Amino acid sequence: MEDARAAVLARVRSSLADRPAPVAIPRDYERSLPPGTDIIELFVERVRDYRATVHPTSAAGLPASIAAVLTARGATRLATPARIPDAWLAGIQVERVVDDPPLAFADLDRLDGVITGCAVAIAETGTIVLDGGPDQGRRAISLLPDLHLCVVMVDQIVGSVPEALARIEPRRPQTWISGPSATSDIELQRVEGVHGPRLLDVFVVEG
């Protein structure tokens, strides 16, 4: 098997021997939004365009905002990453089901929702990026429950995709979220919740 692999790789190298010299790719495109752009306002607007619900709040008011959403959604059992900040759910009467050890997919599917933080958020596209950090957990917990509560600090919001990429470790697992999961069938009827959470509540936290 190793001899066959070596032979194939040798033929590939031989085929590439007379390839043209590499061409530099220009990187002179705009990497940020125009000066004066209110990226927080733009992010909120774009997220709402995706039919997600946005809750501007303060750090002190975050638990009350989360509690109000859980009550409105009828959610009583919530998946949480192993190292979510305790302050986010302080005083809230909700069953926290910690994903440690990792929950089975069927168990995640039976929960009412999940709460996570994020790695970075992009104003221009209304996109939230998760990378498996301590307050985000593994990818499955943000995809299987029907409700996703996502906490976004204002200092995590950047204007453009290039700015977001500069903040992300490229080797980490990434999930890019632009609104609730949605698709359209052959008759162009929008269906939500097929490939991920049907409901997305985003808490934009000042301070």
Backbone bond lengths (Angstrom), bond angles and torsions (degrees), N, CA, C in turn:
res aa  C-N    CA-C-N  psi(-1)  N-CA   C-N-CA  omega(-1)  CA-C   N-CA-C  phi
1 M - - - 1.453 - - 1.537 110.98 -
2 E 1.344 114.96 -41.11 1.467 119.10 179.66 1.527 111.03 -64.96
3 D 1.370 116.93 -38.30 1.470 119.93 178.54 1.528 110.56 -63.81
4 A 1.330 117.50 -39.68 1.462 121.04 178.79 1.524 110.52 -65.09
5 R 1.331 115.54 -41.34 1.474 119.55 178.78 1.525 110.48 -62.83
6 A 1.309 116.76 -44.66 1.459 120.89 179.81 1.522 110.83 -62.51
7 A 1.326 116.40 -38.67 1.469 119.97 179.65 1.524 111.63 -65.17
8 V 1.339 115.57 -42.46 1.469 119.70 179.43 1.525 110.38 -64.27
9 L 1.320 117.26 -45.88 1.457 120.41 -179.81 1.527 111.46 -63.92
10 A 1.333 116.84 -36.03 1.464 120.17 177.89 1.520 110.53 -63.97
11 R 1.325 117.57 -40.37 1.465 120.40 178.50 1.520 111.13 -67.01
12 V 1.327 117.29 -37.46 1.473 120.46 177.13 1.522 110.16 -62.55
13 R 1.329 116.91 -46.62 1.466 120.35 179.69 1.519 110.99 -62.08
14 S 1.309 116.23 -39.00 1.467 120.04 179.34 1.524 110.64 -64.54
15 S 1.317 116.69 -41.01 1.466 120.92 -179.84 1.522 111.98 -66.32
16 L 1.334 116.35 -28.84 1.464 120.61 -177.71 1.523 112.83 -90.50
17 A 1.300 116.99 -2.03 1.465 120.01 -173.59 1.525 112.50 -61.41
18 D 1.342 118.00 -35.08 1.460 119.93 -177.32 1.532 112.73 -104.98
19 R 1.329 115.87 23.87 1.455 119.26 179.72 1.535 110.76 -67.31
20 P 1.331 117.90 154.61 1.464 120.77 178.25 1.523 110.83 -64.20
21 A 1.307 115.17 158.59 1.463 119.89 177.11 1.528 109.56 -64.29
22 P 1.327 118.41 145.12 1.469 120.87 179.05 1.525 111.31 -56.84
23 V 1.307 115.22 141.58 1.466 121.72 178.45 1.523 108.88 -105.17
24 A 1.301 116.04 129.41 1.458 120.10 179.09 1.525 109.95 -67.55
25 I 1.320 116.03 134.62 1.463 121.15 178.50 1.529 108.25 -90.93
26 P 1.321 117.40 124.09 1.477 118.61 -178.97 1.524 110.80 -65.31
27 R 1.311 115.89 138.29 1.463 121.80 179.42 1.529 110.13 -122.49
28 D 1.327 115.59 37.37 1.461 119.03 -175.81 1.527 112.71 -96.10
29 Y 1.348 117.17 15.96 1.453 119.90 177.29 1.530 109.99 -74.51
30 E 1.326 115.33 164.05 1.459 120.34 179.52 1.532 110.13 -66.53
31 R 1.312 116.28 130.04 1.457 120.93 -178.99 1.527 112.86 -105.31
32 S 1.314 117.15 -6.38 1.462 119.96 -179.42 1.519 109.22 -142.85
33 L 1.309 116.41 165.63 1.456 121.43 179.09 1.525 110.05 -77.35
34 P 1.343 117.78 161.91 1.469 120.37 -179.16 1.525 111.58 -57.74
35 P 1.323 117.78 146.23 1.470 120.72 177.36 1.529 110.80 -54.99
36 G 1.299 115.41 142.66 1.452 119.88 179.10 1.519 114.45 91.88
37 T 1.338 117.70 -7.78 1.461 120.56 178.51 1.530 110.03 -68.32
38 D 1.305 116.24 128.56 1.464 120.42 175.55 1.528 107.80 -82.61
39 I 1.320 116.31 95.80 1.464 119.18 -172.86 1.526 112.27 -70.78
40 I 1.329 118.28 -27.24 1.461 120.16 177.76 1.525 109.68 -67.51
41 E 1.327 116.41 -47.95 1.463 120.93 179.07 1.531 110.91 -62.46
42 L 1.332 115.69 -41.32 1.468 119.69 -179.78 1.526 110.72 -65.02
43 F 1.324 116.67 -42.47 1.466 120.26 178.87 1.530 110.89 -59.77
44 V 1.325 116.70 -46.63 1.468 120.74 179.96 1.526 110.29 -60.62
45 E 1.321 116.60 -43.42 1.466 120.77 -179.69 1.525 111.45 -61.96
46 R 1.335 116.10 -45.59 1.462 119.58 -177.34 1.527 111.81 -69.22
47 V 1.320 117.48 -38.17 1.467 120.08 178.75 1.523 109.96 -64.04
48 R 1.325 116.69 -41.13 1.469 120.02 177.76 1.525 111.41 -65.54
49 D 1.325 117.14 -32.44 1.468 120.07 176.66 1.522 111.59 -59.16
50 Y 1.342 116.28 -28.97 1.459 121.10 -179.48 1.532 112.64 -84.42
51 R 1.333 116.91 6.43 1.465 122.68 -179.56 1.521 112.66 72.63
52 A 1.308 117.74 20.61 1.455 120.60 168.97 1.529 107.77 -86.27
53 T 1.323 116.07 161.31 1.460 121.22 178.86 1.525 108.36 -105.30
54 V 1.333 115.89 127.88 1.464 120.97 -177.09 1.522 109.31 -108.50
55 H 1.342 115.41 136.69 1.463 121.77 -179.89 1.527 108.98 -125.50
56 P 1.345 118.29 92.66 1.468 119.38 174.20 1.532 109.05 -65.61
57 T 1.323 116.94 135.88 1.454 120.19 -177.88 1.521 109.36 -157.11
58 S 1.317 115.25 175.91 1.462 121.48 174.19 1.516 108.65 -104.37
59 A 1.332 116.38 168.68 1.462 119.45 178.09 1.522 110.40 -61.05
60 A 1.348 116.39 -40.41 1.463 119.81 -179.85 1.522 111.89 -68.67
61 G 1.344 116.47 -31.37 1.464 119.85 -177.50 1.507 114.46 -90.62
62 L 1.342 117.05 -2.00 1.467 120.19 -176.30 1.522 113.38 -59.36
63 P 1.346 120.25 -48.84 1.468 118.58 -179.02 1.523 112.96 -58.03
64 A 1.329 117.78 -39.65 1.462 120.25 179.46 1.519 110.96 -65.97
65 S 1.340 117.17 -38.38 1.463 120.69 178.43 1.530 110.77 -65.40
66 I 1.327 116.08 -42.53 1.462 120.37 178.50 1.526 110.14 -64.34
67 A 1.337 116.75 -43.77 1.463 120.45 -179.93 1.526 111.26 -60.34
68 A 1.328 116.77 -40.35 1.463 120.58 -179.84 1.530 110.89 -63.99
69 V 1.327 117.10 -40.58 1.461 120.58 179.72 1.528 110.56 -67.66
70 L 1.328 116.93 -42.61 1.462 119.84 179.56 1.528 110.96 -61.60
71 T 1.322 116.01 -39.86 1.468 119.83 178.23 1.524 110.48 -65.64
72 A 1.333 116.13 -46.17 1.467 120.00 -179.23 1.524 111.86 -63.39
73 R 1.320 117.09 -34.95 1.463 121.18 -178.68 1.533 112.44 -86.73
74 G 1.313 116.97 -8.59 1.464 119.59 -177.49 1.510 113.11 68.95
75 A 1.327 116.80 30.58 1.464 121.81 -177.10 1.523 109.79 -95.18
76 T 1.331 116.48 124.39 1.465 121.31 -179.42 1.522 113.06 -121.55
77 R 1.336 117.51 -14.26 1.467 121.13 179.40 1.521 108.31 -126.37
78 L 1.326 116.30 120.32 1.456 121.98 -169.50 1.521 110.98 -125.97
79 A 1.334 116.72 126.79 1.462 120.68 172.27 1.525 109.09 -74.09
80 T 1.316 116.40 140.25 1.456 120.33 178.64 1.524 109.88 -135.97
81 P 1.346 116.66 145.37 1.469 118.70 170.71 1.521 109.70 -62.04
82 A 1.308 116.10 161.49 1.463 120.38 -175.43 1.522 112.56 -64.46
83 R 1.349 117.59 -27.60 1.468 119.69 -173.33 1.519 111.31 -125.09
84 I 1.317 117.60 42.75 1.455 121.17 175.30 1.535 109.12 -72.29
85 P 1.332 118.99 142.85 1.468 120.09 178.60 1.529 111.64 -60.63
86 D 1.316 117.49 129.50 1.466 121.54 -179.80 1.525 111.64 -60.87
87 A 1.335 117.23 -30.62 1.465 120.60 -176.34 1.522 112.45 -62.32
88 W 1.341 117.78 -27.15 1.466 119.58 -178.24 1.525 111.97 -63.08
89 L 1.330 118.01 -33.31 1.461 121.81 -176.14 1.524 112.03 -114.52
90 A 1.331 116.47 20.35 1.461 120.56 -176.63 1.528 110.85 -61.05
91 G 1.326 115.99 125.47 1.456 121.50 176.15 1.513 115.24 76.94
92 I 1.327 118.61 4.08 1.462 121.68 -177.18 1.526 109.98 -90.98
93 Q 1.323 115.60 130.77 1.459 120.90 178.80 1.528 109.14 -84.11
94 V 1.325 116.14 87.03 1.453 122.24 179.34 1.530 107.95 -146.65
95 E 1.300 116.28 143.24 1.459 120.28 177.24 1.524 109.22 -79.63
96 R 1.310 115.91 117.16 1.461 121.28 179.04 1.526 108.99 -91.44
97 V 1.315 115.99 118.71 1.462 121.33 178.54 1.523 107.17 -106.61
98 V 1.321 116.37 99.78 1.456 121.38 -173.16 1.526 110.39 -77.32
99 D 1.303 115.98 135.22 1.466 122.10 -178.93 1.531 111.02 -82.62
100 D 1.328 115.64 56.64 1.462 120.91 -179.53 1.531 108.57 -156.56
101 P 1.333 117.77 105.84 1.467 128.42 1.04 1.524 111.31 -66.36
102 P 1.339 116.80 163.36 1.466 119.70 -175.04 1.522 112.43 -55.31
103 L 1.316 115.78 132.23 1.456 122.01 178.86 1.525 110.29 -73.49
104 A 1.313 115.98 148.76 1.462 120.50 174.58 1.520 109.36 -67.60
105 F 1.318 116.53 153.24 1.461 120.57 -178.78 1.530 110.92 -57.99
106 A 1.327 117.06 -40.38 1.465 120.20 179.98 1.522 111.07 -63.28
107 D 1.337 117.36 -36.92 1.464 120.91 178.70 1.535 110.45 -68.07
108 L 1.323 117.15 -40.78 1.460 120.53 177.15 1.522 110.88 -62.41
109 D 1.307 116.30 -40.57 1.459 120.92 -178.02 1.523 112.02 -65.29
110 R 1.339 117.09 -26.39 1.467 120.73 -178.72 1.525 113.05 -84.43
111 L 1.324 117.69 -10.11 1.466 120.44 179.45 1.526 110.40 -78.57
112 D 1.350 115.44 158.83 1.466 120.03 -178.54 1.519 112.49 -75.95
113 G 1.323 117.38 -29.11 1.454 119.09 -176.80 1.509 111.65 -175.78
114 V 1.318 115.01 -172.93 1.462 122.79 179.32 1.519 108.35 -143.55
115 I 1.314 116.87 149.43 1.461 121.62 173.90 1.515 108.75 -123.53
116 T 1.336 115.84 132.69 1.465 121.22 178.81 1.517 109.82 -140.39
117 G 1.313 115.00 165.61 1.450 121.06 164.99 1.519 108.15 -93.23
118 C 1.322 116.96 -156.99 1.462 120.49 176.76 1.527 109.31 -148.29
119 A 1.320 115.90 168.95 1.461 120.98 177.07 1.523 110.32 -90.34
120 V 1.323 116.47 -41.78 1.468 121.96 -178.95 1.522 107.09 -163.36
121 A 1.334 116.47 157.35 1.458 121.72 176.95 1.527 108.10 -132.60
122 I 1.336 116.01 146.83 1.466 121.55 -171.98 1.521 109.81 -116.81
123 A 1.327 116.27 118.30 1.459 121.04 -177.26 1.522 112.15 -67.25
124 E 1.318 117.50 -43.69 1.459 121.78 -173.55 1.523 112.16 -59.80
125 T 1.320 117.26 -35.56 1.463 121.66 -175.77 1.527 113.23 -111.07
126 G 1.322 118.18 -6.25 1.454 120.33 -176.55 1.511 113.02 65.01
127 T 1.326 116.19 32.67 1.465 121.80 -174.30 1.526 111.12 -104.85
128 I 1.329 115.51 140.14 1.458 122.45 175.05 1.528 107.60 -110.93
129 V 1.330 116.46 132.01 1.463 120.53 -177.69 1.523 109.56 -113.02
130 L 1.323 115.63 126.73 1.455 122.59 173.14 1.523 108.28 -107.18
131 D 1.336 116.77 143.56 1.465 118.91 179.61 1.531 112.51 -133.35
132 G 1.332 116.02 24.05 1.466 119.10 176.55 1.510 113.91 76.27
133 G 1.337 117.81 20.80 1.455 121.13 179.43 1.522 112.08 -67.90
134 P 1.335 117.50 175.52 1.472 121.27 -174.43 1.524 114.10 -57.38
135 D 1.337 118.27 -33.96 1.463 120.07 -179.51 1.534 112.22 -95.90
136 Q 1.343 116.58 11.82 1.468 120.71 -178.92 1.528 112.49 -119.77
137 G 1.308 116.58 -34.05 1.450 119.99 178.52 1.518 112.65 73.43
138 R 1.318 114.87 -172.51 1.462 119.90 -177.77 1.529 110.48 -72.86
139 R 1.295 114.72 163.21 1.458 121.48 -172.62 1.528 113.38 -59.84
140 A 1.325 117.41 -38.70 1.463 121.11 -172.88 1.519 112.70 -60.07
141 I 1.333 117.95 -33.84 1.468 117.83 -173.76 1.526 112.01 -71.26
142 S 1.326 117.74 -20.51 1.465 119.71 177.87 1.518 112.73 -94.29
143 L 1.333 117.52 0.94 1.461 121.26 -177.18 1.526 113.75 -113.39
144 L 1.330 118.56 -29.18 1.461 120.00 -172.69 1.529 114.99 -89.76
145 P 1.336 120.65 -44.21 1.470 118.32 178.76 1.528 111.89 -64.07
146 D 1.341 115.90 154.29 1.458 121.57 -174.94 1.527 112.74 -74.39
147 L 1.325 116.62 -23.64 1.465 122.48 -176.50 1.520 109.82 -122.17
148 H 1.327 116.51 130.80 1.470 121.98 176.79 1.521 109.10 -120.03
149 L 1.320 116.09 117.63 1.454 122.01 172.10 1.525 106.80 -99.60
150 C 1.314 117.27 120.81 1.465 121.06 -176.00 1.525 110.26 -122.14
151 V 1.321 115.96 125.42 1.457 122.15 -179.50 1.529 108.91 -96.42
152 V 1.334 115.99 122.57 1.463 122.09 -179.35 1.530 108.37 -121.62
153 M 1.319 116.99 117.16 1.458 121.16 174.92 1.537 108.90 -78.85
154 V 1.331 116.41 145.01 1.465 118.67 -175.56 1.525 111.88 -61.57
155 D 1.337 117.30 -29.14 1.464 118.29 -179.83 1.531 112.43 -78.25
156 Q 1.347 116.79 -2.14 1.456 120.95 173.80 1.527 111.84 -92.19
157 I 1.319 117.15 -6.62 1.459 121.12 -177.21 1.524 109.60 -89.66
158 V 1.325 116.28 126.96 1.463 122.17 175.80 1.530 107.88 -119.43
159 G 1.327 116.06 167.62 1.451 119.47 -175.48 1.513 114.41 -77.43
160 S 1.334 116.95 -45.30 1.466 120.06 -167.54 1.529 112.27 -128.30
161 V 1.325 114.70 167.89 1.468 120.80 178.16 1.532 111.66 -62.69
162 P 1.362 119.90 -45.16 1.468 118.59 177.65 1.529 113.10 -57.48
163 E 1.332 117.08 -37.17 1.465 119.56 177.88 1.529 110.65 -66.03
164 A 1.328 116.40 -37.64 1.459 119.89 178.72 1.523 111.20 -66.23
165 L 1.328 116.37 -43.64 1.461 120.48 -178.93 1.522 111.43 -61.84
166 A 1.325 116.08 -32.37 1.467 119.66 179.49 1.525 111.82 -67.26
167 R 1.328 117.25 -21.16 1.461 121.01 -178.65 1.526 113.16 -93.05
168 I 1.312 117.77 -12.41 1.455 121.38 -171.79 1.523 110.79 -101.95
169 E 1.314 116.08 134.53 1.464 121.11 172.06 1.528 107.33 -72.92
170 P 1.334 118.64 114.99 1.472 120.46 -171.75 1.520 114.30 -64.36
171 R 1.316 118.47 -18.28 1.465 119.90 -178.42 1.534 112.91 -87.60
172 R 1.329 116.74 -4.70 1.458 119.72 179.35 1.531 110.24 -83.40
173 P 1.344 118.43 152.13 1.471 120.58 177.79 1.522 110.11 -68.62
174 Q 1.295 117.54 129.65 1.462 121.15 -174.46 1.528 111.44 -117.12
175 T 1.319 115.61 140.51 1.460 122.93 171.66 1.520 107.21 -127.26
176 W 1.325 116.70 119.23 1.462 122.03 -179.68 1.526 108.30 -102.83
177 I 1.320 116.33 121.27 1.456 121.82 -172.94 1.525 109.32 -116.89
178 S 1.327 115.92 119.92 1.464 121.39 174.47 1.518 107.55 -121.86
179 G 1.322 115.86 84.59 1.452 121.75 -179.55 1.517 112.69 82.04
180 P 1.351 116.37 178.36 1.469 120.35 176.14 1.523 109.85 -61.39
181 S 1.328 115.98 155.06 1.456 120.23 176.78 1.524 109.49 -61.00
182 A 1.331 117.14 131.51 1.463 120.58 -178.46 1.516 110.17 -152.13
183 T 1.322 115.02 150.39 1.451 121.36 174.10 1.521 107.64 -149.95
184 S 1.314 116.84 173.20 1.468 121.54 177.73 1.520 109.07 -126.07
185 D 1.334 116.23 140.89 1.458 119.66 178.06 1.527 110.13 -84.06
186 I 1.312 116.31 -172.58 1.460 120.58 -174.61 1.528 112.21 -64.28
187 E 1.340 116.81 -21.75 1.452 120.78 177.86 1.525 111.79 -95.60
188 L 1.341 116.10 12.55 1.464 123.35 178.24 1.525 112.42 63.62
189 Q 1.329 116.07 28.89 1.462 120.87 174.00 1.526 108.26 -86.50
190 R 1.325 116.46 122.71 1.464 120.91 -178.73 1.527 110.33 -71.16
191 V 1.324 115.26 130.49 1.457 122.07 177.32 1.527 107.65 -125.21
192 E 1.332 116.82 127.24 1.461 120.89 -177.42 1.523 110.59 -107.82
193 G 1.321 114.94 148.28 1.456 120.81 176.78 1.511 115.40 88.41
194 V 1.323 118.00 15.98 1.466 120.48 -177.18 1.527 111.37 -79.23
195 H 1.314 117.10 -45.22 1.463 121.23 -174.19 1.528 112.49 -110.80
196 G 1.310 117.22 9.60 1.460 120.76 -177.74 1.517 109.39 175.93
197 P 1.340 118.23 -164.78 1.464 121.26 -177.25 1.529 112.88 -58.81
198 R 1.337 115.07 138.26 1.456 121.09 177.19 1.519 111.41 -79.16
199 L 1.336 115.92 -25.68 1.466 121.97 -176.87 1.527 109.26 -123.73
200 L 1.323 116.09 132.36 1.471 121.41 178.80 1.524 108.80 -128.88
201 D 1.332 115.59 117.44 1.463 121.74 174.89 1.524 108.04 -112.05
202 V 1.330 116.14 123.26 1.465 121.69 -175.58 1.527 108.76 -113.01
203 F 1.320 116.04 124.95 1.469 122.33 178.79 1.529 108.02 -102.63
204 V 1.327 116.20 112.58 1.460 121.20 179.53 1.535 106.65 -96.01
205 V 1.335 116.12 112.62 1.469 121.63 -166.38 1.526 110.90 -107.41
206 E 1.305 115.76 119.56 1.468 122.30 172.68 1.521 109.40 -85.35
207 G 1.333 115.71 143.89 1.464 119.28 173.20 1.505 113.69 81.42
